[in-house]
């Protein structure tokens, strides 16, 4: 079994750290205004216009059931992802550097996650004493 290296983009939303393989990230955008949507699902923080593309911003804490209402930190950023047919980004309070890790450092998602968490979290990384939830963006099947 090979032990390949993966590059992950790490960001924080509230007290939770998230990660996504770097090739799945399109860009990180700071200093952006997110426009709220009054009748959108609770996990939608709003919309942004990036060079003519309307991008839906998702609050992962709400999507995973940790908060009830989406919010966007104006001092934060968005992490725009590469997903065929969807223009989506995740709200981030803080974006950390990209991180190179070996495959064997990444563990499968624990069995005790909630149904929502186990749907959207494919694995975890214990890095310098902090747990990083690595997302499964393929599970994001809603229309945006």
HUZICOR-V202237 format. One record per residue. N is the residue number from 1. SS is DSSP state (hx for helix, st for strand, lp for the rest). PSI is psi in whole degrees, 0 to 359 (NA if undefined). BURIAL is 1 if it has 16 or more other ideal C-beta (glycine too) atoms within 10 Angstrom, else 0. Layout:
<<N;SS;PSI;BURIAL> <N;SS;PSI;BURIAL>>
This chain:
<<1;lp;129;0> <2;lp;152;0> <3;lp;78;0> <4;lp;160;0> <5;st;139;0> <6;st;146;1> <7;st;128;0> <8;st;141;1> <9;st;130;1> <10;st;135;1> <11;st;166;1> <12;st;137;1> <13;st;112;1> <14;lp;230;0> <15;lp;5;0> <16;st;134;1> <17;st;135;1> <18;st;156;1> <19;st;154;1> <20;st;140;1> <21;st;137;0> <22;hx;324;0> <23;hx;345;0> <24;hx;354;0> <25;st;134;1> <26;st;313;1> <27;st;162;0> <28;st;129;0> <29;st;125;1> <30;st;166;0> <31;lp;58;0> <32;lp;145;1> <33;lp;128;0> <34;lp;125;1> <35;st;124;0> <36;lp;158;0> <37;lp;116;0> <38;lp;330;0> <39;lp;19;0> <40;lp;161;0> <41;lp;154;0> <42;lp;328;0> <43;lp;355;1> <44;st;115;1> <45;st;335;1> <46;st;197;1> <47;st;152;1> <48;st;155;1> <49;st;113;0> <50;st;103;0> <51;lp;45;0> <52;lp;355;0> <53;st;127;0> <54;st;120;0> <55;st;131;1> <56;st;129;1> <57;st;124;1> <58;st;134;1> <59;lp;106;1> <60;hx;330;1> <61;hx;323;1> <62;hx;316;1> <63;hx;322;1> <64;lp;1;1> <65;lp;17;0> <66;lp;334;1> <67;lp;161;1> <68;lp;333;0> <69;lp;133;0> <70;lp;148;1> <71;lp;164;1> <72;lp;125;1> <73;lp;115;0> <74;lp;342;0> <75;lp;1;0> <76;lp;209;1> <77;st;177;1> <78;st;148;1> <79;st;107;1> <80;st;134;1> <81;st;161;1> <82;lp;110;0> <83;st;122;0> <84;lp;126;0> <85;lp;8;0> <86;st;141;0> <87;lp;90;1> <88;st;155;1> <89;st;159;1> <90;st;138;1> <91;st;136;1> <92;st;130;1> <93;lp;325;1> <94;st;134;0> <95;st;127;1> <96;st;175;1> <97;st;162;0> <98;st;149;0> <99;st;131;1> <100;st;126;0> <101;st;155;1> <102;st;149;0> <103;hx;321;0> <104;hx;351;0> <105;hx;345;0> <106;st;128;1> <107;st;153;0> <108;st;155;0> <109;lp;139;1> <110;lp;152;0> <111;lp;342;0> <112;lp;15;0> <113;lp;156;0> <114;lp;167;0> <115;hx;316;0> <116;hx;315;0> <117;hx;316;1> <118;hx;337;1> <119;hx;318;1> <120;hx;348;1> <121;st;117;1> <122;st;335;1> <123;st;173;1> <124;st;154;1> <125;st;127;1> <126;st;107;0> <127;st;117;1> <128;lp;44;0> <129;lp;2;0> <130;st;139;0> <131;st;134;0> <132;st;124;1> <133;st;118;1> <134;st;123;1> <135;st;153;1> <136;lp;91;0> <137;hx;344;1> <138;hx;338;0> <139;hx;348;0> <140;lp;88;1> <141;lp;3;0> <142;lp;155;0> <143;lp;135;0> <144;lp;NA;1>>
